[in-house]
Amino acid sequence: MTASLSIVLPLVMAVVMIVSGIAKLRRPDDLNGWANMGVPAVLRRPWLLRLHPWGELALGAALAVLGGVLGLLAALVSVGLMTSYTVLVARSLRSSPGAECSCFGAPRPVTRITVVRNVWLLVVAVGATAVIWVNPLLGGALAAVDGADWGWVLGAAVAAVTAMVILWPDGDAEIVGAASLTAQTGQIEDGEELDYIRVRTPAVPVTLADGTTANLRELAATRPILVLAVSETCGSCTPVIEKKAEWAAMLPEVDIRFLSRLAPEDGGKLTERTTPQSLHDPNDYVRGSIADWPTPTAVLLGADGMLAGGPVSGFDNISQFVEDVYESLHDERPPA
């Protein structure tokens, strides 16, 4: 059985690394995504971003064709990598709810399933490290395949569980996708696109920076509000936070307000007590009533009690959204 595990575990990790690398090449991440996941600033370099998927592909190949001390070194790298991934997603889930991970290509919200998946992959990587050294130095697990015995049954179970935790659908991801698709394009199941579908602004309580409570729908009844849902712990929120003053000058007809999930006294620089005051929603009423969005996200509340645009997520999409709002108000694109 030990001989079979020495083949199966490295090959399972090799497949995981190769699948991950290919997925990242097909749907590349960006530095904002890395920042959002809490990757240290010293590592957020364009050249590392470009090399990341190729490094995973090379590591996958090494796990498959190397044994002995070389295979052991490759397996130790996989343990370090999986440990880093697991720490990042666990920390992100705790400190920045709604953050997205491009772990296997397309961005998906980080959920408890993401953490469970990464913990399992870390366990498999540790198991591969314990047995890979018995494989031939050159040829590794692939060269030792002929020696496999009934342990392949156990190996198949390991592979099946691994595939399950990787492909297990994130319920949160489905909700975000459905909500965003409906809110932004009104797209229906057969692929036909309709005009923007407006829905009522939720009449939920929010706390203003001065500690008073207001009804969100009533708050927007006098002037439209562009809500910027951001977090100070979210790296990709930084450019949105820094752009707020510029956008406010561009759109004097609209109140632009931060929406924080922290109470005013804990909101740091997101707490703005000058008019228009920031909004604070520790109970997550707003996000829970509109869409389970990631940060940063923007949504426009109309003065008629209806959503006027969004939600849209990510700095680039929000910047485009602000320009679209300007164009709708002034019949021209904003000056460059």
C-alpha positions in Angstrom: 0.0 0.0 0.0 2.9 2.4 0.8 4.3 1.8 -2.7 0.9 2.7 -4.2 0.5 5.8 -2.1 4.0 6.9 -3.2 2.6 7.0 -6.7 -0.9 8.2 -6.1 -0.3 11.2 -3.8 2.4 12.9 -5.9 0.3 12.4 -9.0 -2.8 13.8 -7.4 -0.8 16.9 -6.3 0.8 17.1 -9.8 -2.7 17.1 -11.4 -3.9 19.8 -9.0 -0.9 22.0 -9.8 -1.2 21.6 -13.5 -5.0 22.2 -13.5 -4.5 25.3 -11.4 -1.7 26.6 -13.6 -3.7 26.1 -16.8 -6.8 27.8 -15.2 -4.7 30.8 -14.2 -3.3 31.1 -17.8 -6.8 31.0 -19.2 -8.2 33.5 -16.7 -5.2 35.6 -15.4 -5.5 37.3 -12.0 -4.4 40.9 -11.4 -2.4 42.6 -8.7 -5.7 44.0 -7.3 -6.9 40.5 -6.8 -3.7 39.6 -5.0 -4.0 42.6 -2.8 -7.6 41.7 -2.0 -6.4 38.3 -0.9 -3.8 39.7 1.4 -0.7 38.8 -0.6 2.2 40.8 1.0 3.1 43.9 -0.9 6.6 42.8 -1.5 5.3 39.9 -3.6 2.8 41.9 -5.6 5.0 42.3 -8.6 3.8 42.1 -12.3 6.6 39.6 -13.2 5.6 37.3 -10.3 2.0 37.5 -11.4 3.0 36.4 -14.9 5.2 33.6 -13.7 2.8 32.3 -11.1 0.8 29.9 -13.3 4.0 28.7 -15.1 5.6 28.0 -11.7 2.5 25.9 -10.8 2.9 24.0 -14.1 6.6 23.4 -13.5 5.9 22.2 -9.9 3.2 19.8 -11.2 5.6 18.3 -13.7 8.3 18.0 -11.0 5.9 16.1 -8.7 5.0 13.7 -11.4 8.5 12.9 -12.8 10.9 13.4 -9.8 11.6 11.1 -6.9 14.3 10.8 -4.2 15.7 14.0 -2.9 14.6 16.0 -5.9 11.0 14.8 -5.5 11.1 15.6 -1.8 12.2 19.1 -2.5 9.3 19.6 -5.0 6.9 18.2 -2.5 8.1 20.5 0.2 7.6 23.4 -2.2 4.0 22.2 -2.7 3.5 22.1 1.1 4.8 25.6 1.4 2.6 26.8 -1.4 -0.6 25.1 -0.1 0.1 26.4 3.4 0.4 29.9 2.1 -2.8 29.5 0.0 -4.7 28.2 3.1 -3.5 31.0 5.4 -4.5 33.6 2.8 -8.0 32.3 2.2 -8.7 31.7 5.9 -7.5 35.2 6.8 -9.5 36.7 3.9 -12.6 34.9 5.0 -12.2 36.2 8.5 -11.1 39.8 7.9 -12.6 40.7 4.5 -15.9 38.9 3.9 -16.9 38.9 0.2 -13.3 38.8 -1.0 -12.7 36.8 -4.2 -10.0 34.1 -4.9 -8.8 33.2 -8.4 -7.3 30.0 -7.1 -8.5 28.0 -10.1 -8.9 30.7 -12.7 -12.2 32.5 -12.6 -12.7 34.7 -9.4 -15.0 33.1 -6.9 -16.0 34.5 -3.5 -14.0 33.0 -0.6 -16.2 30.8 1.6 -15.8 28.1 4.2 -15.8 25.6 1.3 -12.7 27.4 -0.1 -10.9 26.9 3.2 -12.0 23.3 3.5 -10.7 22.6 0.0 -7.3 24.2 0.7 -6.9 22.4 4.0 -7.6 19.1 2.2 -5.0 19.9 -0.5 -2.5 20.8 2.2 -3.1 17.3 3.7 -2.6 15.7 0.4 0.6 17.7 -0.1 2.0 16.6 3.3 1.1 13.0 2.4 3.0 13.3 -0.9 6.0 14.7 0.9 6.0 11.7 3.3 6.2 9.1 0.4 7.6 10.7 -2.7 11.2 10.1 -1.8 10.8 6.3 -2.5 10.1 6.9 -6.2 13.0 6.8 -8.7 15.1 10.0 -8.7 14.4 10.5 -12.4 11.0 9.4 -13.6 9.4 9.7 -10.2 5.8 8.5 -9.7 5.2 8.0 -13.4 8.2 5.6 -13.6 6.9 3.6 -10.6 3.4 3.1 -11.9 4.0 -0.6 -12.8 4.6 -1.3 -9.1 1.1 -0.2 -8.0 -1.0 -2.7 -6.1 -4.4 -2.6 -4.6 -3.6 0.6 -2.9 -4.8 2.2 -6.1 -8.2 1.8 -4.7 -7.3 4.1 -1.8 -5.6 6.4 -4.3 -8.8 6.6 -6.4 -10.7 7.6 -3.2 -8.1 10.3 -2.5 -8.3 11.6 -6.1 -12.2 11.6 -5.9 -12.3 13.6 -2.7 -9.7 16.0 -4.1 -11.8 16.5 -7.2 -14.9 17.0 -5.2 -13.5 19.7 -2.9 -12.0 21.5 -5.9 -15.2 21.4 -8.0 -17.7 21.8 -5.2 -19.9 24.8 -6.1 -19.7 27.7 -3.8 -23.2 28.7 -2.8 -22.1 32.3 -2.3 -20.7 32.4 -5.8 -24.0 31.3 -7.3 -25.8 34.0 -5.4 -23.4 36.7 -6.4 -23.5 35.7 -10.0 -27.2 35.6 -10.2 -27.7 38.9 -8.4 -25.1 40.7 -10.4 -26.4 39.4 -13.7 -30.0 40.3 -12.9 -29.1 43.7 -11.6 -26.7 44.8 -14.2 -28.1 43.4 -17.5 -31.4 41.9 -16.8 -30.2 38.8 -18.6 -32.6 35.9 -18.5 -32.0 32.2 -18.9 -32.3 31.9 -22.6 -29.6 34.5 -23.1 -31.8 37.4 -24.2 -30.8 40.7 -22.7 -33.3 43.3 -21.4 -32.9 46.8 -20.2 -31.7 47.4 -16.7 -34.2 45.9 -14.3 -34.9 48.4 -11.5 -35.9 47.1 -8.1 -36.8 49.0 -5.0 -34.1 50.3 -2.7 -34.3 48.2 0.5 -35.9 50.1 3.4 -33.3 48.9 5.8 -31.7 50.8 8.7 -28.1 52.1 8.3 -26.1 54.0 10.9 -24.7 57.4 9.9 -21.2 58.5 11.0 -22.6 60.6 13.8 -24.3 57.5 15.3 -27.9 58.3 14.2 -29.9 55.7 12.4 -31.6 56.3 9.0 -33.8 54.3 6.6 -31.7 53.7 3.4 -34.7 54.3 1.0 -35.7 57.5 2.8 -32.1 58.7 2.9 -31.9 58.6 -0.9 -35.3 60.2 -1.4 -33.9 63.8 -1.6 -30.7 63.1 -3.6 -29.4 60.0 -5.4 -26.7 58.2 -3.5 -23.8 56.4 -5.0 -22.9 53.8 -2.4 -19.3 52.6 -2.4 -19.1 49.3 -0.4 -15.5 49.1 0.7 -13.2 47.9 3.5 -9.9 49.2 4.8 -8.6 45.6 5.0 -9.4 45.0 1.3 -6.4 45.9 -0.9 -8.4 46.3 -4.1 -10.6 48.8 -2.3 -7.7 51.3 -1.9 -7.9 52.9 -5.4 -11.7 53.2 -4.9 -11.3 54.9 -1.5 -8.6 57.2 -3.0 -10.9 58.1 -6.0 -13.9 59.1 -3.9 -13.1 62.8 -3.7 -12.5 63.0 -7.4 -15.7 61.3 -8.2 -17.6 63.5 -5.8 -16.3 66.6 -7.6 -17.2 65.0 -11.0 -20.8 64.2 -9.8 -22.0 67.1 -7.6 -25.6 66.0 -8.3 -25.0 62.7 -6.4 -24.1 62.0 -2.8 -21.2 59.6 -2.8 -21.0 57.7 0.5 -18.8 54.9 1.8 -20.6 51.9 3.1 -18.7 50.1 5.8 -19.5 46.9 7.6 -17.9 48.4 10.8 -19.6 50.7 13.3 -18.7 54.4 13.0 -16.3 54.3 15.9 -14.4 51.4 14.3 -14.5 52.6 10.7 -11.2 54.4 10.6 -10.8 56.6 7.6 -14.0 55.3 6.2 -15.9 57.2 8.8 -16.8 60.5 7.3 -18.8 62.9 9.6 -19.0 65.7 7.1 -22.0 65.8 4.8 -22.7 63.5 3.1 -21.9 61.2 6.0 -20.6 57.7 5.5 -23.0 54.7 6.0 -22.3 51.9 8.5 -24.0 48.5 8.3 -22.5 46.1 11.0 -25.6 43.8 10.6 -25.1 43.6 6.8 -28.6 44.6 6.0 -27.8 46.5 2.8 -25.6 43.8 1.2 -28.0 41.1 2.3 -31.0 42.9 0.8 -29.4 43.7 -2.6 -26.7 41.2 -3.5 -23.9 39.3 -1.7 -21.3 41.4 -3.3 -17.5 41.4 -2.8 -15.6 44.5 -2.0 -15.2 47.0 -3.6 -18.7 47.3 -5.1 -20.8 50.4 -6.2 -24.5 50.7 -6.4 -26.6 53.8 -7.3 -29.7 54.5 -5.4 -32.3 56.7 -7.2 -34.3 59.5 -5.5 -37.5 57.7 -6.6 -36.9 54.8 -4.2 -35.5 52.5 -6.9 -32.0 51.2 -7.7 -30.7 53.3 -10.6 -27.6 51.3 -11.4 -25.3 48.4 -10.3 -24.2 46.7 -8.3 -20.8 46.6 -10.0 -17.6 45.2 -8.5 -13.9 45.9 -8.9 -12.1 49.2 -9.4 -12.1 49.1 -13.2 -15.9 48.4 -13.4 -16.7 51.0 -10.8 -14.6 53.6 -12.7 -16.5 52.8 -15.8 -19.8 52.9 -13.9 -19.1 56.4 -12.6 -18.3 57.6 -16.1 -21.6 56.1 -17.3 -23.4 58.0 -14.6 -21.7 61.2 -15.6 -22.6 60.6 -19.2 -26.3 60.0 -18.3 -26.4 63.3 -16.5 -24.4 65.4 -18.9 -24.9 63.7 -22.3 -21.1 63.4 -22.7 -18.2 61.4 -21.4 -16.3 63.0 -18.5 -13.2 65.0 -19.6 -10.0 63.0 -19.6 
